[in-house]
Amino acid sequence: MRPGRTPGLCQGSTHGALTPQRCSTLRFDNLEWRGALQTTLLASQAPPGRRLALLPTRSDTGCSAGERCLRSPFALPAHNDRPGQRRSVIMGAGGPKGKGIGSKLANKSTGRKIDTPGAFLLAFVGIGYMALIVILPFANVFVQAFSKGIGPFLAVLAEPEFRQAVKMTLLLSAVAVPINTVFGVLAALFLSRNRFRGKELLISFMDLPFAISPVVTGMMFVLLYGRSGLFAPLISRFGFNIVFAFPGMALATMFVTMPFVVRELMPVLEEMDIQEEEAATSLGASGWQTFWKVTLPNIRWGLLYGIILTNARAMGEFGAVSVISGNIIGQTQTLTLFVESSYKEYNSEAAFAAAVLLSILAVVTLFLKDRLERAAAKEKNEGK
Protein backbone atom coordinates (compact mmCIF):
# COMPACT_ATOMS: atom_id res chain seq x y z
CA MET A 1 0.00 0.00 0.00
CA ARG A 2 1.34 3.42 -0.94
CA PRO A 3 1.88 6.10 1.77
CA GLY A 4 -0.97 8.57 1.99
CA ARG A 5 -3.70 6.14 0.99
CA THR A 6 -6.40 5.42 3.54
CA PRO A 7 -8.22 2.11 3.15
CA GLY A 8 -11.97 1.85 3.53
CA LEU A 9 -11.72 -0.91 6.10
CA CYS A 10 -9.35 -2.07 8.82
CA GLN A 11 -6.99 -4.51 7.21
CA GLY A 12 -7.09 -7.85 8.99
CA SER A 13 -10.72 -7.59 10.12
CA THR A 14 -13.03 -10.44 9.26
CA HIS A 15 -16.16 -8.61 10.31
CA GLY A 16 -16.83 -6.56 7.21
CA ALA A 17 -15.93 -3.03 6.19
CA LEU A 18 -15.19 -0.53 8.92
CA THR A 19 -14.78 3.18 8.31
CA PRO A 20 -11.54 4.89 9.32
CA GLN A 21 -13.44 6.44 12.24
CA ARG A 22 -13.93 2.96 13.66
CA CYS A 23 -10.22 2.22 13.43
CA SER A 24 -8.35 3.65 16.38
CA THR A 25 -4.74 4.59 15.76
CA LEU A 26 -1.67 4.25 17.93
CA ARG A 27 1.09 6.76 17.20
CA PHE A 28 4.75 6.20 17.88
CA ASP A 29 7.67 8.51 17.25
CA ASN A 30 9.76 5.44 16.58
CA LEU A 31 8.26 2.02 15.91
CA GLU A 32 11.48 0.25 16.84
CA TRP A 33 12.11 -1.96 19.87
CA ARG A 34 10.25 0.41 22.22
CA GLY A 35 6.96 -0.36 20.53
CA ALA A 36 7.60 -4.02 19.85
CA LEU A 37 6.43 -5.22 23.25
CA GLN A 38 3.23 -3.16 23.10
CA THR A 39 2.52 -4.54 19.63
CA THR A 40 2.97 -8.09 20.91
CA LEU A 41 0.74 -7.52 23.92
CA LEU A 42 -1.91 -5.87 21.76
CA ALA A 43 -1.95 -8.78 19.36
CA SER A 44 -2.34 -11.23 22.24
CA GLN A 45 -5.61 -9.58 23.28
CA ALA A 46 -7.17 -9.39 19.83
CA PRO A 47 -10.54 -11.15 19.51
CA PRO A 48 -10.62 -14.42 17.57
CA GLY A 49 -10.44 -13.92 13.82
CA ARG A 50 -8.79 -10.49 13.94
CA ARG A 51 -5.18 -9.46 13.58
CA LEU A 52 -3.25 -6.23 13.60
CA ALA A 53 -1.99 -4.30 10.60
CA LEU A 54 0.64 -1.57 10.36
CA LEU A 55 -0.79 0.82 7.77
CA PRO A 56 0.29 4.20 6.33
CA THR A 57 -2.65 6.60 6.71
CA ARG A 58 -3.68 10.18 6.13
CA SER A 59 -4.02 12.93 8.68
CA ASP A 60 -7.80 12.51 8.94
CA THR A 61 -7.26 9.45 11.14
CA GLY A 62 -4.73 11.11 13.43
CA CYS A 63 -1.52 10.32 11.55
CA SER A 64 0.30 12.53 9.12
CA ALA A 65 0.78 11.43 5.52
CA GLY A 66 3.30 8.61 5.23
CA GLU A 67 3.51 8.09 9.02
CA ARG A 68 3.27 4.51 10.25
CA CYS A 69 0.36 3.95 12.59
CA LEU A 70 -0.67 0.89 14.52
CA ARG A 71 -4.34 0.32 13.77
CA SER A 72 -6.62 -1.95 15.75
CA PRO A 73 -10.11 -2.87 14.54
CA PHE A 74 -11.16 -3.67 18.11
CA ALA A 75 -9.96 -0.40 19.69
CA LEU A 76 -12.04 2.59 20.73
CA PRO A 77 -13.36 4.87 17.95
CA ALA A 78 -10.77 7.33 16.77
CA HIS A 79 -13.22 10.27 16.68
CA ASN A 80 -13.10 10.31 20.51
CA ASP A 81 -9.41 11.20 20.40
CA ARG A 82 -8.10 14.69 20.19
CA PRO A 83 -5.89 15.46 17.13
CA GLY A 84 -2.35 14.33 17.78
CA GLN A 85 -3.32 12.47 20.96
CA ARG A 86 -1.19 9.43 21.63
CA ARG A 87 -3.06 6.36 22.71
CA SER A 88 -1.70 3.13 24.16
CA VAL A 89 -4.36 0.56 23.58
CA ILE A 90 -2.90 -2.03 25.88
CA MET A 91 -1.13 0.13 28.41
CA GLY A 92 -4.11 2.38 28.96
CA ALA A 93 -2.37 5.71 28.46
CA GLY A 94 -5.02 7.28 26.23
CA GLY A 95 -8.13 9.14 27.29
CA PRO A 96 -8.67 11.99 29.71
CA LYS A 97 -8.33 9.76 32.77
CA GLY A 98 -5.37 7.77 31.51
CA LYS A 99 -7.37 4.60 30.88
CA GLY A 100 -7.51 3.06 27.44
CA ILE A 101 -9.19 0.07 25.96
CA GLY A 102 -6.65 -2.29 27.52
CA SER A 103 -7.79 -1.51 31.04
CA LYS A 104 -11.42 -1.77 30.02
CA LEU A 105 -10.84 -5.16 28.45
CA ALA A 106 -8.90 -6.31 31.49
CA ASN A 107 -11.58 -5.13 33.94
CA LYS A 108 -14.53 -6.44 31.98
CA SER A 109 -16.32 -9.14 33.95
CA THR A 110 -17.16 -12.39 32.21
CA GLY A 111 -19.22 -13.90 35.04
CA ARG A 112 -22.97 -13.92 35.56
CA LYS A 113 -25.28 -13.61 38.52
CA ILE A 114 -26.31 -16.61 40.59
CA ASP A 115 -30.02 -16.57 39.80
CA THR A 116 -30.97 -20.18 39.05
CA PRO A 117 -31.55 -23.16 41.37
CA GLY A 118 -28.72 -25.06 39.73
CA ALA A 119 -26.30 -22.19 40.27
CA PHE A 120 -27.35 -21.87 43.93
CA LEU A 121 -26.84 -25.61 44.41
CA LEU A 122 -23.36 -25.50 42.86
CA ALA A 123 -22.43 -22.51 45.02
CA PHE A 124 -23.71 -24.24 48.15
CA VAL A 125 -21.81 -27.44 47.41
CA GLY A 126 -18.62 -25.55 46.55
CA ILE A 127 -18.72 -23.34 49.65
CA GLY A 128 -19.61 -26.29 51.87
CA TYR A 129 -16.73 -28.31 50.48
CA MET A 130 -14.29 -25.43 51.03
CA ALA A 131 -15.57 -24.93 54.58
CA LEU A 132 -15.24 -28.62 55.43
CA ILE A 133 -11.83 -29.19 53.87
CA VAL A 134 -10.07 -25.83 54.27
CA ILE A 135 -11.78 -23.20 56.41
CA LEU A 136 -12.86 -25.24 59.46
CA PRO A 137 -9.53 -27.11 59.92
CA PHE A 138 -7.59 -23.88 59.48
CA ALA A 139 -9.75 -21.98 61.99
CA ASN A 140 -9.65 -24.88 64.46
CA VAL A 141 -5.86 -24.57 64.73
CA PHE A 142 -6.22 -21.08 66.19
CA VAL A 143 -9.14 -22.13 68.41
CA GLN A 144 -7.18 -25.00 69.93
CA ALA A 145 -4.00 -22.95 70.32
CA PHE A 146 -5.74 -20.26 72.39
CA SER A 147 -8.41 -22.44 74.06
CA LYS A 148 -6.64 -22.12 77.43
CA GLY A 149 -5.70 -18.50 76.98
CA ILE A 150 -2.61 -16.81 75.66
CA GLY A 151 -0.45 -17.90 78.62
CA PRO A 152 0.29 -21.46 77.45
CA PHE A 153 0.92 -20.13 73.95
CA LEU A 154 3.54 -17.66 75.18
CA ALA A 155 5.09 -20.34 77.38
CA VAL A 156 5.65 -22.55 74.35
CA LEU A 157 7.36 -19.69 72.53
CA ALA A 158 9.90 -19.48 75.36
CA GLU A 159 10.86 -23.16 75.26
CA PRO A 160 14.45 -23.82 74.04
CA GLU A 161 13.33 -26.70 71.80
CA PHE A 162 10.78 -24.48 70.11
CA ARG A 163 13.29 -21.70 69.52
CA GLN A 164 15.80 -24.17 68.10
CA ALA A 165 13.14 -25.49 65.72
CA VAL A 166 12.37 -21.95 64.56
CA LYS A 167 16.07 -21.24 64.11
CA MET A 168 16.60 -24.41 62.07
CA THR A 169 13.59 -23.59 59.87
CA LEU A 170 14.85 -20.07 59.17
CA LEU A 171 18.36 -21.35 58.41
CA LEU A 172 17.06 -23.88 55.90
CA SER A 173 15.02 -21.19 54.20
CA ALA A 174 17.96 -18.77 54.20
CA VAL A 175 20.10 -21.36 52.39
CA ALA A 176 17.58 -22.91 49.99
CA VAL A 177 15.81 -19.77 48.76
CA PRO A 178 18.84 -17.75 47.50
CA ILE A 179 20.48 -20.79 45.89
CA ASN A 180 17.32 -21.88 44.10
CA THR A 181 16.58 -18.30 43.08
CA VAL A 182 19.92 -17.94 41.31
CA PHE A 183 19.63 -21.41 39.81
CA GLY A 184 16.04 -20.78 38.74
CA VAL A 185 16.88 -17.54 36.93
CA LEU A 186 19.85 -19.06 35.11
CA ALA A 187 17.96 -22.23 34.19
CA ALA A 188 14.90 -20.32 32.98
CA LEU A 189 17.03 -18.00 30.83
CA PHE A 190 18.92 -20.93 29.33
CA LEU A 191 15.83 -23.02 28.59
CA SER A 192 13.74 -20.17 27.21
CA ARG A 193 16.46 -18.65 25.03
CA ASN A 194 17.93 -21.81 23.48
CA ARG A 195 16.79 -24.72 21.37
CA PHE A 196 18.62 -28.01 21.62
CA ARG A 197 17.98 -31.72 21.48
CA GLY A 198 16.76 -33.10 24.78
CA LYS A 199 15.31 -29.80 26.02
CA GLU A 200 11.91 -31.28 26.86
CA LEU A 201 13.58 -34.16 28.70
CA LEU A 202 15.62 -31.71 30.77
CA ILE A 203 12.49 -29.74 31.65
CA SER A 204 10.81 -32.98 32.71
CA PHE A 205 13.72 -33.78 35.02
CA MET A 206 13.30 -30.37 36.64
CA ASP A 207 9.72 -31.33 37.48
CA LEU A 208 10.81 -34.48 39.34
CA PRO A 209 10.54 -32.84 42.78
CA PHE A 210 6.84 -32.30 42.06
CA ALA A 211 6.30 -35.97 41.19
CA ILE A 212 8.51 -37.78 43.71
CA SER A 213 7.22 -38.32 47.23
CA PRO A 214 9.12 -36.22 49.80
CA VAL A 215 9.76 -39.37 51.83
CA VAL A 216 11.38 -40.99 48.81
CA THR A 217 13.45 -37.84 48.37
CA GLY A 218 14.78 -38.18 51.89
CA MET A 219 15.61 -41.84 51.31
CA MET A 220 17.50 -40.99 48.12
CA PHE A 221 19.82 -38.65 49.99
CA VAL A 222 20.26 -41.13 52.84
CA LEU A 223 21.27 -43.87 50.39
CA LEU A 224 23.62 -41.50 48.59
CA TYR A 225 25.30 -39.71 51.50
CA GLY A 226 24.76 -42.16 54.38
CA ARG A 227 27.39 -44.37 56.03
CA SER A 228 26.98 -47.04 53.36
CA GLY A 229 26.23 -44.62 50.54
CA LEU A 230 28.08 -43.92 47.33
CA PHE A 231 29.96 -40.92 48.74
CA ALA A 232 30.50 -42.41 52.21
CA PRO A 233 34.31 -42.88 51.84
CA LEU A 234 34.78 -39.32 50.65
CA ILE A 235 32.59 -37.89 53.40
CA SER A 236 34.32 -39.87 56.15
CA ARG A 237 37.72 -38.74 54.89
CA PHE A 238 36.82 -35.08 55.50
CA GLY A 239 35.21 -35.88 58.84
CA PHE A 240 31.82 -34.26 58.51
CA ASN A 241 28.28 -35.60 58.35
CA ILE A 242 25.56 -34.93 55.79
CA VAL A 243 22.84 -37.34 56.89
CA PHE A 244 21.23 -36.53 60.26
CA ALA A 245 22.81 -33.08 60.09
CA PHE A 246 22.10 -29.64 58.68
CA PRO A 247 23.86 -30.20 55.29
CA GLY A 248 21.57 -33.11 54.45
CA MET A 249 18.50 -31.15 55.50
CA ALA A 250 19.59 -28.27 53.28
CA LEU A 251 20.12 -30.58 50.30
CA ALA A 252 16.67 -32.14 50.73
CA THR A 253 15.05 -28.72 51.07
CA MET A 254 16.79 -27.41 47.96
CA PHE A 255 15.63 -30.47 46.03
CA VAL A 256 11.94 -30.11 46.86
CA THR A 257 11.95 -26.33 46.24
CA MET A 258 14.04 -26.32 43.05
CA PRO A 259 11.27 -26.09 40.39
CA PHE A 260 9.27 -23.12 41.70
CA VAL A 261 11.37 -20.21 40.38
CA VAL A 262 12.09 -21.99 37.09
CA ARG A 263 8.43 -22.76 36.46
CA GLU A 264 7.32 -19.22 37.29
CA LEU A 265 9.92 -17.55 35.06
CA MET A 266 9.84 -19.72 31.94
CA PRO A 267 6.36 -18.64 30.72
CA VAL A 268 7.24 -15.00 31.37
CA LEU A 269 10.52 -15.21 29.46
CA GLU A 270 8.91 -17.09 26.56
CA GLU A 271 6.25 -14.39 26.19
CA MET A 272 8.75 -11.56 26.55
CA ASP A 273 9.78 -9.87 23.30
CA ILE A 274 13.46 -10.65 22.77
CA GLN A 275 13.80 -7.56 20.56
CA GLU A 276 14.18 -5.40 23.67
CA GLU A 277 17.24 -7.37 24.75
CA GLU A 278 18.64 -7.32 21.22
CA ALA A 279 18.13 -3.56 21.02
CA ALA A 280 19.97 -3.04 24.31
CA THR A 281 22.83 -5.22 23.12
CA SER A 282 23.05 -3.35 19.81
CA LEU A 283 23.30 -0.08 21.74
CA GLY A 284 26.41 -1.34 23.53
CA ALA A 285 24.95 -2.77 26.74
CA SER A 286 26.80 -5.68 28.31
CA GLY A 287 25.09 -8.94 29.19
CA TRP A 288 24.76 -7.92 32.84
CA GLN A 289 23.44 -4.47 31.94
CA THR A 290 20.89 -6.00 29.56
CA PHE A 291 19.69 -8.38 32.25
CA TRP A 292 19.56 -5.72 34.96
CA LYS A 293 17.94 -2.96 32.89
CA VAL A 294 15.76 -4.90 30.44
CA THR A 295 15.18 -8.52 31.42
CA LEU A 296 14.79 -8.20 35.19
CA PRO A 297 12.14 -5.43 35.09
CA ASN A 298 10.04 -7.62 32.79
CA ILE A 299 10.30 -10.77 34.92
CA ARG A 300 10.37 -9.28 38.41
CA TRP A 301 6.76 -10.17 39.31
CA GLY A 302 7.20 -13.79 38.30
CA LEU A 303 10.53 -13.91 40.11
CA LEU A 304 9.06 -12.54 43.34
CA TYR A 305 6.16 -14.96 43.12
CA GLY A 306 8.57 -17.88 42.66
CA ILE A 307 10.65 -16.73 45.64
CA ILE A 308 7.55 -16.55 47.85
CA LEU A 309 6.48 -20.07 46.88
CA THR A 310 10.01 -21.38 47.40
CA ASN A 311 10.19 -19.85 50.87
CA ALA A 312 6.78 -21.20 51.87
CA ARG A 313 7.66 -24.72 50.75
CA ALA A 314 11.07 -24.58 52.44
CA MET A 315 9.55 -23.60 55.78
CA GLY A 316 6.70 -26.09 55.53
CA GLU A 317 8.58 -29.14 54.24
CA PHE A 318 8.10 -32.26 56.35
CA GLY A 319 8.61 -35.58 54.54
CA ALA A 320 12.09 -35.22 53.08
CA VAL A 321 13.46 -33.39 56.11
CA SER A 322 12.00 -35.91 58.57
CA VAL A 323 13.81 -38.80 56.87
CA ILE A 324 17.23 -37.22 56.43
CA SER A 325 17.33 -35.25 59.69
CA GLY A 326 16.55 -38.04 62.14
CA ASN A 327 14.22 -35.63 63.99
CA ILE A 328 16.70 -35.06 66.79
CA ILE A 329 15.07 -32.79 69.38
CA GLY A 330 17.01 -29.59 69.91
CA GLN A 331 19.37 -30.28 67.00
CA THR A 332 17.80 -31.21 63.65
CA GLN A 333 14.17 -30.43 64.36
CA THR A 334 12.24 -27.92 62.26
CA LEU A 335 8.85 -26.40 63.03
CA THR A 336 6.99 -29.09 61.13
CA LEU A 337 8.90 -31.84 62.93
CA PHE A 338 8.31 -30.03 66.24
CA VAL A 339 4.55 -30.15 65.59
CA GLU A 340 4.66 -33.90 64.93
CA SER A 341 6.83 -34.84 67.91
CA SER A 342 4.89 -32.60 70.31
CA TYR A 343 1.57 -34.06 69.21
CA LYS A 344 2.88 -37.63 69.61
CA GLU A 345 4.02 -36.76 73.12
CA TYR A 346 0.53 -35.41 73.93
CA ASN A 347 1.88 -31.88 74.28
CA SER A 348 -0.99 -30.34 72.34
CA GLU A 349 -0.27 -26.77 73.46
CA ALA A 350 3.20 -26.85 71.92
CA ALA A 351 1.95 -28.59 68.78
CA PHE A 352 -0.82 -26.08 68.17
CA ALA A 353 1.45 -23.12 68.96
CA ALA A 354 3.90 -24.21 66.27
CA ALA A 355 0.98 -24.92 63.94
CA VAL A 356 -0.25 -21.35 64.44
CA LEU A 357 3.08 -19.96 63.29
CA LEU A 358 3.02 -22.16 60.19
CA SER A 359 -0.57 -21.10 59.51
CA ILE A 360 0.40 -17.45 59.81
CA LEU A 361 3.15 -18.13 57.28
CA ALA A 362 0.51 -19.53 54.91
CA VAL A 363 -1.66 -16.44 55.35
CA VAL A 364 1.29 -14.12 54.72
CA THR A 365 2.17 -16.11 51.60
CA LEU A 366 -1.37 -15.78 50.24
CA PHE A 367 -1.39 -12.06 51.05
CA LEU A 368 1.90 -11.44 49.27
CA LYS A 369 0.74 -13.54 46.32
CA ASP A 370 -2.41 -11.45 46.00
CA ARG A 371 -0.48 -8.18 46.29
CA LEU A 372 1.98 -9.25 43.61
CA GLU A 373 -0.81 -10.25 41.24
CA ARG A 374 -2.59 -6.93 41.79
CA ALA A 375 0.61 -4.95 41.32
CA ALA A 376 1.43 -6.81 38.11
CA ALA A 377 -2.08 -6.28 36.73
CA LYS A 378 -2.04 -2.59 37.69
CA GLU A 379 1.33 -2.04 36.03
CA LYS A 380 0.15 -3.77 32.88
CA ASN A 381 -3.01 -1.65 32.69
CA GLU A 382 -1.24 1.64 33.40
CA GLY A 383 1.64 0.89 31.06
CA LYS A 384 4.39 1.47 33.56
N, C-alpha and C positions, 0 to 999 in steps of 0.2 A: 504494500500500500504506500502511495506517495505521501510525503509530508504535506500537511495542509488540507487533506481530504478527511471529511468527517463521515463515517458510515451511518446508515440509517438504523442500525441495530447494534447491540453489544456483541462483538465477536466472541463466540464460544458459548452463547446462550442457546439452549434447546427449547426455549419456551416462546418462540415467536419473536417478531420484530419489537424492539424497544426503542423509543426515541432517545436522542442524546440527553434529554432532561432526566430520563430514568437511569442514566448511567453515571454514577458518581465517579469522580476522578480523584486520584491521589498524586499530588505533586511532590517531586523531589528535585533538589538542586543537582544531585548527582546520584543516578541510579547505579551505583557501584556496590561495593560490599556492605555499605551502611543500610541499603534498602533490601538486601538479599534476604535477610532473616524475616523482615516484615512480609515480603512477598511469599515466602514459604509458609509462614503462619496463616496468612490470608487464604492461600490456596487450600490449607488443611481444613478450613471452616466453610468452604464453599458447599452449597447444597448439592445433592446427587444430580449428576447430569450437566453440571456447569463447570466451566474452567475460566481461568483468568486470561486476559490478553493485553499485551503492551501495545498500545496504538498511538500513532501520531494524530493529533486532533487540532481543531481550530480554537480560537479564543472564546467562542460562544459557549464552550463547555468548561471554561476555567483554565485552559492551557493555551499558551501562545502558539502561533503557527510553527510547526516543526518540532515542538517540545514533546518529549516522551512522557506519557501519562499512564499510570496504572489504573485501569478501568475495571470495575466490578459490577456485574449485572445484578448482584444481590445487595448492593450497598444502598444507603439512603439517597433520595433524589438530589440531584446536583443543584436544583433551583433553590434549595434551602441554604446553600452556602453563599457566603459573600464572595465577590470577585477576588481572586488571588488567595483565598483562604486555603490553608494547608490542612488536609484531613488525614488522619491515620485510622484506617478502617478497623484494624485489629487493636491497635494500642489505645484507641479511644481519645485521641488528642483533639479531634474536631468538635465543633459545636460550641455554643456559648458557655456551657458548663464543663467543658473538657471531657465529654463523654460521647464517644462515637458508636458506630454500629456494633463494634466488637464487644463493648461492655453490655449492650442491650442483648446481643445474642447469648453472651455468657450468663446473664442474669435471668433470661427467659425461663420460666418454669415449664417443665414438661409433664408434671403430675396432674392428677385430677382429684376432686373431692371424694371423700368416702360417703357415698349417698345411697348405696345399695346393700341389701342384706348380705350378699356374698362378700362385699368389701368389708363390712363390719365384722363378719365371722373371721375373715383372714387376719384382720387387725387384732382381734381378740386372741386368736390362737398365737400369732406372732409375739404379741406383748406378753401373754401368759408364759410362753416358752422362754422368752428372755428373762422374765422375772424368776422363773423356777431354776434356770440354769446359771444365770449370771448375777442378777441384782440381789436376790435373797442370800445366796452364799457370800457375796462380797460384803453386804451390809452386816451379816451375822458375825463376821470377823471382828468388826468394830464393837458390836454389842457384847460379845464375849470378852473382848480385851478390857472393856471398861465396866463390866457387870459388877465388880466389887469396888468400884471407884478408881480414881486415878493413882492412888497410893501404890497398889501392887504393880501397876504399869511402870511408874517411875522407879520402883525398886528393881525391876528387871533391867532397866536401862543402866543401872549402876553396877550390875554384876560383871566381874572380870571376864567370864566366859562370853557373855553377850558382846562386850566391847571388842574382844578379840575376834569374834565372828564378823562384826561390822568392819573392823580393820582389814581382815582377810578379804572380805567382799570388795571393799574399795580398792585394795591393792590389785586384785585380779582385774577389775575394770580398768584401772589406770594403766595396766600393761597391755591388755587385749585390745582396748579401743584404739589407741594411737597406732599400734602396729597394723591392725586390720584396716584402719582408715587409709594409711599410706599404701598398703598392699591393694586395697580396693580401688583407689584412684588409678594407680599404675596399671592394674589388670584391666580395668574398664577402658582406659585409654588405648591400651594395646589391642584389646579384642574388638573395640568399636572402630578403630582406625586402620585395621589390617585385615587382609583376606589371606588365608593359608589353609592348606589341607589339614584336616583334623581339628578345625576351630570348634565345630559343634561338639565334638567329643570332649575337648578341653572345657567347654562351658558346662557340659554335663557333669564332669568331675568336680567342678566348683559347686555344684548343687548337691553333692554327696552329703554334706552335713545336714541338709534338710531331710534326706531320705533315711539315713542311718539312725538307729536308736541311740540316744545318748549313753545308755548303759553299754552298748556295744562299742561306742567310741572310747569309753573309759577302759574297757578290756583291751582294745587295740593298743593303747599306749602302755598298759601294764605288760602285755606280751612283748612289746618292742623295747621298753626301757626298764623292765623289771630285772630281778636278780638272775633269771634264766633267759632273759631276752636277747635279742640280736646285738644290741649295743652294750650288754652287761660288762664285758671285759674292758671296753673303753671307759665306761662310766666308773668302774671300780678303780681303774688306774689313776684317775684324777681325784678320787676320794669324795665325791659328792653324790647325793641322791636325787633322783627325778621322781620316782614313784613314791607315794606317801609323803610328798614334800611340795613346797610351793612351785618349783619348776614344772612338775607334772600337772599340777592344777592349772597353771597358766597355759600350758600347751593344749590341754583339753578345752579350756575356755576359748582360746583362739581358734580352735578347730570348729566348734559349734557356732561361733559368731562370724566366721570368715565370709559367708556369701552376702551378708546384708548390704554392705556398701557397694559391692560390685553390682548386685542386682538392682539397686536403686539408681546407679549412675549410668549403666549401659543404655537403657531406653532414652535417657536425656541426651547422652552423647550421640546416639544414632539419629535423633531428630534434630540435633543442632546443625546449623548450616556451616560446613567446613570452610566456606569462602571467607568468613570472618578471620579465621586463623591464617588462611593463606594470604589474605590482605595484610595482616599484621606482619607476617614473615617477609612479604615483599617490600614492606616499608622499613625493613632493617631490624625488626624486633627479634631478640633471641628466643630460644625455645622456652626458657623460664619466663621471660617477659610476656610471651604469647599466652602461656598458661595462666599467669597471674592476672593479666589485664583483660584477656578475652575469654579463655575457657572457664576459669573458675567463677567469674560472675554469672555465667550461663548455667552452671551446674550446682551452684551453692545450695539451693533449696533441696535438691535431691541428696547432696552430700550430707547436709545437716540431718535430714530425715534418716539416712542410713546410719549416721553416728548415734542418733537417739535409739534406734532399734538395736544396734550393737550393744550399747550400754545397758539397755533394759534386759537383753538376753544374758549378758555377762553377769549381771547381778542376780538374776533369777535362775541361773542354771543349777540343776540338781543332779541328774543322772550321771553324767560323765564325771563330774567333780566328786560325787559320792564314791565312785569306784576307785578312782586313782588317788584320792586323798587319804583313804582309810578312816575318815571321819574321826580324827583324833581331837578330843575336846580340849580347847585352849590352844591348839596348834594349827591344825589343818581344817578347821570347821568354819564354814561360811554361814550366812544368815539362813539359807534354805536348809542346810544340814542341821543348824541349831534348832529350827522349827521341828524337824523330824525327831531328833534325839530328845528334845524337851517333851514332846507329846508322848513318846514311848515311855518316858520316865514319869508320866502322869503329872508333869509340871505344866499344866495348861496355861497358867498366867504368862510364863516365859514364852511358850509357843505362840500364843495369840499376840503378845507384844511384838515379837519378831515378825509375825504375819502382818501386823498393822503397818510396820515400816515398809515391807515389800508391797503391800497394797497401795500405800502412799506413792511409792515409786511408780506403780502402774498408772495411777491417776495423773501424776506429773508427766509421764510419757505421753498419755493421751492428750493432755493439755498442750504440750509442746508440739505434738503432731498436728493438732487442730490449728494452732497459731501459725505454724509453718505453711500449711495448706492455704490458709487465708491470706498470708503475706504473699505467697507465690501467685495466687489468683488476683490479688489487688495489683501487684506489680505488672502482671500481664495485661490487665484491663487499662491501667493508667499509662502503660508504655514506658515505664521507667527502665 
